[in-house]
C-alpha cells in the first residue's frame, strides 16, 4: 500500500514537471517593461489584438505576436483600469486619465497608432457608455461632467467630435459612477431626422446636425415607456402610474393626445405589436391602439388580476398576471375575447410561449399550459428551488435543465420532459450556487461556475466533478450573481444566474444557437468598420474593417476553460497556476505556473496565446 502511494506521488510529480516544461517551451516571448513603464498596473487587449499596458511611466501598445512596442505615450501615466473600454469592432479605446494637477480627463485613442482622437482636457467630461448608430454614421457617447449629463456625436467618417449637448443632471451614486447608460429610451429619429431620447422623466429632441436641443418635455413622474411610430409620426409616452397615455408631436413636442385615450387604471407598459399597432397595458386591463386613428380597437379592455405583461402571439395575446402568492395566465384572441384563463401558484418569474404551449416557472411550480384549454401538459409539476442551469443539446434537439442535483430533458416539439439524472453530487456546489450550463458536442453537458467544472453525460452519468481552489476570495462574485432577481425587481429569495433566464427565453423562441453556447458570453464579435466614407447613394461604406471575434479577459473558449488555481500542501510552498482545462475530460491540458497570487492576464483565442502580467513588469506570451 505504501509503495503504491509513493508511486502515485512520484507519477504526479513527474507529470507536473512535464507540464511545466511543456509550458516553458511554449513561451513565445517575454518583455521586461521595467525601464519603459517602471510598474505595469494592468494589461488589456484592443480589438485588433494589441496588448495595451498601463504603468507609472505611461501607456503603450505591444504586438501580441512578437512583444514589440507599437507606440508609447508617456503622458498618460497610471491610467484607471476600471475606466478602460474598447469601442465595439473598432481600433478605438477609451480611458480616464488623472493628471497630477488638473481635472480628470477622458481620452479616446486610436489603438493602432496611439493617436489621441478626443481629449476632454480641463472640461472635466468622463465617458460612461456609447451607442453605435451605423445608419447615421456616428457613435453616440454618453458623458458626465460632475452631475451634468451630456451626449457627444462622434463621426465614423472623420473620427472626430461633431458636437456635445447637455441633457440635464444625473442623480444618484450608482448612475453617476457606474458604466450603466443613462438613456432609458431610444434613440429614435423623427421624420426630420432629429434624435429623440428618454431619460428618467424627461424627453429631449436633439438636432443631429449641431446637437442643439430643439424641444424638451418634462413629466411629473418616471417615463415607463416611450414608443415612436414612423407610420403616423407620433411619440407615445407612458408615464408611471399615470391615468393618461400622452401622445406628442415628435417634431415640436406639442401635445396631440386624442381624448379617447384616457385610462381606467394606471399605466403599466406600451409596446409595438407585430402589425405596427400599439399594445397598451394598464392595471385595469389591456387594449390595442390603432395608430391610424389613435383609437382603441376593442370596445372593452381585457382584464386579468395583477396584470403585468402582455406577449403578442400568432394565436392572439398572452396576458400574464403576477402576484406573490398567486398569478394567472390568459390567452386572448385578436378581437379581445378570453379563450381561457389559468391560475398559477406562486410568483411567476418566467413565462414564455413555446411551440407546444406556454411554459412558466414560478416560486412554487413549473409546467406548460396547452394552447387549447390552458391545461397542464406535464403530469407532474417540476419545482425549481433556484434558477436552473440551461443549455441545448443540438443532437437530441432538447433543452437541458439542471437544478438541485436533478437534470431534465425538455422537448419543445412534443412538450415531454424527462428526468434523466437524480442525486448528482457536484464538488463544492450547494443548492443555490449560480451554475451555468454548456453543451459539449460528443461529450455531454458542462455545469460550471468560476472555479468549478462538472460534466454530465447525455445518459445522466457524472463524468467528472472538479473544484479549483481560488487564488483569492470569490465571495463577491457569488453574492453579485445571487442578487439577480432582486435587482430585476423581484423581492424573493430566488438565486442563480440570470444568464440562464435569458438562455431559456431564447431557446423557447427557437434560437437554438447563441454566442453564449460556447463562449460564456464573453465574446465580442465586431460587425462594423473602423473608417467610413459616404457613397454617392448616401450609404456608409467601410474603408477599414475589423471582423475578428476577440476575447478580452475571457475565461472560456470553445473547447477549454481557463482557471486560476492555488495549490498548497504540507511542507510545500503555495503555488498558483493558470489551468487550461479540457471541458470534455476535466483534465488540465496546459498548466502555467504564475509568480503572482492574483495575476492580470488576457486570453487571445484568435492567435491562441495567453498574455500574462507578472511582478508588475514582466509581460509574457504563452502558446496554448
N, C-alpha and C positions, 0 to 999 in steps of 0.2 A: 504493500500500500504506500509506504513512504517513498519507495523507488518510483512508483507511478506518479506521485505528486511532484517529486524532483524533476522527472522527465517533462511533466506538463509545464513547470516553471521555466525550465531551460528552453523548451519549444516556444513558449510565449515571449521569452526574452529575445530569442533569435528572430522571431517574426517581427518584433519591434525594431530590431536593428536593421532588418531588411527593408521595412517600410521607411525608416528614417534615411537609410542610404539611398533608396529609390527617390525619396523626396529631394535629397541634396543634389542628386544627379539631374533632377528635373528643374533645378533653379535656372531660369532663363537669364536673369540679370539681377544685380543688386547695386543700388546707388546710395552713397552716403551724402545726405543733404545738410550735414553739419555746417559746412562752410557757406553754402548758399542760403539756407534758411535758419540756421542755428538749431532751432527746435521745430519739428513738424507737429503741429497740433492735430491735424486730420488730413485724410485724403478722400477724394470723391472721384467720380468719373463723368466726363462730359458726354454728350450724345454721340460725338464722333469717336469716342473711345479713349481720349487723352486722360491721363491721371492729373487731377488738379490737387496740388499740395499747398497747404497754408502753413506758414511758420512765422517766427519772430522777426524775420528779415524780408518778408514779402510773400507774394503769391506766384506760383509757377505752374506750368503745364509740362508734362513729360509724355513722350511717346510710349504707349503701353506695350509695344513690341520690343523696344530697344532700351528704354530708360533714358534716352537722350532728352535734354531740356529743349522744349519748343519755344517757349518765351518765359520771361521772368519780370514781373512787375514788383519793384522794390518799395513802392509807395504803400501798397495795401498789406500792412502787417497785421498778423493775428486776427484774421477775418473770423467772424462769428459763424461757426459751423451750422447752427440751427437756422440761420437765415439763408443758407445756400440752397439754390434750386436751379434746375435745368428747365429751359423752355421746350416743351414737347417737340421732339423731332428736329430741333434747330440747333446749330452750333452757337447757342447763346446761354450764358449763365448769369445768375443774379446773386448778389450777396450784400450784406450790410458791413460797412467799414466805420470803425470808431477811431478817429484821429486823436492824438494826444491833446490837441487844442481844437475846439470847434464841435459842431454837431455831428450826429451820426449821419453818414452818407449812404445812399442806396446806389449801387453800381450795376449797370447792365454791361456785359462784356462779350465780345466775340471770342469764344473759347478756342477757336483755331489759330487766331493771331495775337490775342491779348489786347486788341484794340478796345478802348472804352467807348461804348455806344451811347450811354446815358449816365450822367453823374448828377445827383441831386445837390451836390456841393453844400452850401450853407442854408439851403432852403428847408432842410430837415425832413424830407419825404422818406418813407420806407415802403417798399412794395410788399403787399400782403398776398396777392393772388393775381391770376391772369386768365383771360379767355381768348383763345384763337378764333378769330372770325374770318375764315378763309374767303368767303364770298365778298367781303368788304376790303380784303387785303390789309387787315390790321391785327395787331394784338392789343386787346383792351386790358390795361394794367389797373389794378386797384391799389391805391396808395393811401397812406396815413401821414398826416403832418400834425403831431400831437393827437388831438381828438378829431381833427378835421379830416373828413373823407374826401378823396379826390380820385378822379378817373383820368388815365392817360391813354391817348391813342398813339400807338407806335406803328409806323408804316413798314409793311413787308416789302414794299418796293424800294424804299431808300434806306431802311434800317435806321430811321431817325424819328425822334419825337415829333408828333404833329401838334398836339395841344394837351393841356392839363386843365381839368374843370373841377371845381369844388362842388360836392354834393352833400352838404350837411355835416353833422357830427356823429361820431361813433360813441355809443355809451356802453359801459360795462367792461370789466377787465378782460374777459375771455375774448370778446370781439376785438379789443384793442391790441392784445398781444399775441393772439393765435393767428394761424395762417388761414383761418376759415374765411371764406368770401363774405363780404358784407352786402353783396347783391342777392336779394331774396327772389326776385322775379325778373326774367328777361336775360339779356337784352332782346328786345323786339325792334323792328324797323317799320315805321308807318309808310303811308303812300307817298310822302315827301322825302323818304329816305333819311328821316331823323330817328335817333335812338330813343327807345322807351325802356326805363328800368324801374323796378320797385325795391325800396329799401325800408324795411320796417313799416312805418305808417306814411311814407312819402313816395310820390311818383315824380320822376323827372323826365322831361323830353329835352334831349340834347342834340344840337346840330353836329352832324358827323363831319362837317367841313371845318369848323373852327372851335368846337367844344362849348359854345355859348349855351346857357340854359334858356330854352325857348318858352317853356312854361313849367310850373311845379304845382302839384296838388298834394295837400296835407290832410290826411284823415285823422279822426279823433282817436282811433284805435289801430292796432296792427292790421295790415293788409294780409288776409289769408290766401287770397287767390287773385291773380292778375292774368287775364286772357285777352290777347289781341286777335281780332278776326279780320283777316285780309278781305274776306268776302264782302263785308259791309263797312270796312274801315272803322271799326268801333273797338273801344277798350273797355272791357268788363272788369269791374273792381269789386271783389268780395272782401268786406271788412268784418273782422272778428266780432261776433255777437250782434251784428247789425241786423235790422229788420228790413233792409232795403238793399237790392243789388244795384250798384251805381254803374252807369254807362257814361263814358267820357268820349268826346271827340278827340282822337289821338293827335290831330294836327294843331289844336289850340287849347285843349284841356277843358273845354266847356262841358257842362252837364247836359247830356241829351237823353237822360233816363226816361223811358216811357212810364206813364202812371200805372200800367198794369203789372209791373214787375215788383210790386210790394210783397214782402214775405210774411207768412203767418207765424213762423218761428224766428230763430236766429240762424245766420248763415254758417254752414259747415265747409262747403267747398264748391268750386266751379271748375269744370273741366270740359275739354272739347270731345264731342262724340265722333265716331268714325265718319258720319255724314256731314260733318262740319258744324252741326248744331251744338248747343251747349247743354251739359247736364248740370242742373242747379240742385245742390244738396243743402237742405236746411234741417233743423231739428224736428220740424213737423212733416217732413217727407221730402221727396224729390220730384222734379218735373223737367221737361225738355223745353229749351228756349229756341224758337225758330228764328235764326239770325236774319232772315229776310224781312220779318215783321217785328221782331223783338217781342213777340207774344208767346205765352205758354201754349204748347201743342195739346196738352191734356187739360180737360176741364177741372179735374181734381188731382192734386199731387198724391203720389203713392206714399203711404205712411207705414213705418215699422218702428218698434220701440228701440231707443238708443241708436238711431241711425247715425253711422259714422263714415260709411264708404259705399260707393256705387261703382261697379265694374261693368262696362259695356261688353256684351257677348252676342254671338250670332243668333242666339235664341231670345235675346232681349237685353235685360239688365239684371245683374246680381246685386241685391241690396243687402248690406251687412250691418247688423246692429251689435254693438259691443258694450258689455257691462261686466263688472267684476264677478258677479255670481252667475249670470245667465245672459247669453246673447241669442241672436237669431240670424237666419239666412233666408232670403226670399228670392224666388225667380219671378221676374216681371216681364210681360211681353212688351212689344214695341208700341202698343196702344195704351200702356199704363195699367193693364189688368194683372191681378195677382194670379199666378199659376199655382204656386204653393209656398208655404212658409214652414220652416223647421226650427225648433229651439235647440240651442247648443249650451250644454252645461259648462260653466267656467268662462274665463276671458279668452276670446278667440284672437290670438296674436298672429295667426297666419291663415288666410283664406285665399284660395286661387282656383280658377276653373281649370279642369283638365279635359282630355278627350272623353273620359268615362264618367265624369261627374265633378262636383265641387269639393275639393279637398280642403279640410280645415284641421288646424291644430290649436287646441285650447289648453288652458292650465289644468283641465280635468280629463279631457279625452281627445281622440283624433279619429276621423273616419272620412268617408266620401259620401256625399249626398247625390243620388242619381237625379238626372235632369227631368225624368218623367213625373215623379211624385215627391222628390226630396227625401226619399227613404235612405237609410244607411245601407251601403253596398257591402261593407265588411260585416261578417257575422259577429265578430268581436271587436270592441274598441281597442285601439292601440294607445297607451298612455305614455307620453314622454314627460319625464320629470325635469328635463332641461332641453335646450335646443339640440336636436340630433345632428350629428355629422352627416354630410350629404355628398354623394358623388353619383356618377352614372356609368354603368357597365355597358360599354359600346358593343360587346359581343352578344350579351344576353338581352340588350336593349331594355334594361330595367334600372330604376332608381335604387340606390343602396342607402339605407338609413342605419346609423349606429348610435345607440344611446343606452346608458346604464347597463352595460355588459350584454346587450342584445343587438342582433343585426337582422335587418329585414330587407327583402327584395320586393319592390313595388313595380308592377307592370301597369304603365299608364294606359295601355290599349285595352287590357281586359279588366283593369281595376283590381286584380288579385294581389294580395300581399302575403308574403311567405316569411315566417320566422325561420331563418336558416342557421342561426348561431345563438347559443344561450350561455350564460355564465362565463363570458370571455374575460379572463383575468389579464389586465394590462399593467405593466410596470409603472408605478408612481402615477396612476390615473385614478382620480376619485369620481364620484357621481356627477359632479358639476364642473369637471375640468373641461375647458373650451376646446374640445377636439375638432379638427377639420379632417376631411377625408379626400382621397385622391385615387382615381382608378389607374392601376399599373397594368398595362397591357401584357397579358400572358402570365401574370403573377397573382393579382388579386386587388385588395383594397388597402391602401395605406392610411392608417389612422395616426395622426401626429399633432404635436404641439412644438414649441420652440426647442425643447430638449428631449422629447420623447418620440419614438418611432415604433409602430407595430404594423404587421401585415397580416391581414385576414384573407384566407383563400376563398374562392367562389363556393367551395363546399362547406365553409364555416370553420375550417381548421385554422388555429393560430399558428402561423409560420414562424414568427419571431416577435418578441416584445423587448425593447431596449430603452434604457434611460441613460442619458449622458449628463453627469453632474456639471452644472453650470459654473463658469469661472467666477461669476458674481451673482447676486440675488436676482431672481426673476419675478419676485413678488409684485412689483409694479405693473409688469406686463399682464400678469394673470388678473390682477384687480381691474385693470382697464378693460380687458376683454369681457369680464363678467358684469360690467356696468351697462352692457349693450342695450338691453331693453328698457332700462331705467332712463338712459339718455334719450331713447326714442320716444319717451313719453309714457311708458308703461311702468307703473309703480308696483311691480310684483317681483318676487324672488325667482325670476326665470333667468338662469345663467347659461352661458355658452357663447359661441361665436356668431355674430350677426352675419358673417360671410355665408354661413350655412342657410340662412333665410333667403339671401339673395340667390344662392345657387339653386335652392328648391324652387324658387319663383321662376327662374329661367328654364329649368328642366320641365316644370309643369306646363310651360307655354311653348314647348317644342325646341328650345335652344339647348340641344344635347352636347354641344361643344362650346367651350369658352376658354378664355385665356387663363382662368383660374384652375382649369383641369390639371395643368402640368407645371404651373409656374408659381403657385402660392400667391397669385395676384400681385406679383412684384414686377411683372414685365411692363415695359413701356415701349410700345411699337410706334415708330414715327410714321406719320402719313402725310406730312407736309414738307414743303421745300424750305431751303434756307434763304433764298433770294428770289423775289418775284418781279416780273415785268408784266405790264398790261398789253394784251394783244389788240389788234385793230377791232376785234369784235367786243372788246371790253372785258374779256375773261382774264383771270390771273394765271400766268404761265410760270411754272417753277424753272429757275435757271440753275440753282444749286439744290440738290435734294439728297437727304439722308433718309434711307428707308430701313435701316437695320433695327432689330429689336435688341435693346441693351438692358442689362440688369444692374442697377445701381444699388450697391449694398444688399443684393439679393442673397437669400439663404437657400434657395432651392432652384434646381434646373430640372429638365425632363427626367433624367434617369437617377439623379443623386440629390441628396440634401446635405448641406454644409452645416456642421455644428461645432461650436467651440466647447471644449470639454476640459475639466480639471481632473487630473489623475494623481492620486496620492495613496500612500500606504505606509505601513510600519517600516521604520528605518529607510524610507525612500523620500527623496526630496519631491515636493509638489511640482508637477509639470502641467503645461497647458498645450493643447493641440487643436488644430483645425482638422476635423474629420470629414472626408468626402465619403458619405455613407450611401451605399448602393440600396436603393429603395426596394428592389426585388429580393435581396438577400439579407439586408441588415448589417452587412459587413463593411468595414472601413477599407475602401479600395486604395485610398491615399490618406496618409496621416502626416501632417506638417507640424513639427514642434515650434512653439512660439516662445519668444523671450518675454512677452508681456502677459499679464493676467487678463487684461481686457483689451485685446488688440483692435486696432482700426484696420479693417480690411474691406476690399471690394472684389466681387466675383465677376469677371468678364466672360460671360458664356459664349459670346461671339468668337473671341480669339482663344477661348479655353485657357484662361490664365487667372490665377489668384494673386492679387496685389495686396501686400501687407506693409503697414507702417509699424515698425518695431523700434523700441528705445527712443522714440520721438526724433529719429534722424535717419534710420535705415529703411529704404523703400526696396522691397524685394518682389520679384515676379516668379511664380512657380507655374509650370505647365501642369495641367490636370493629369 
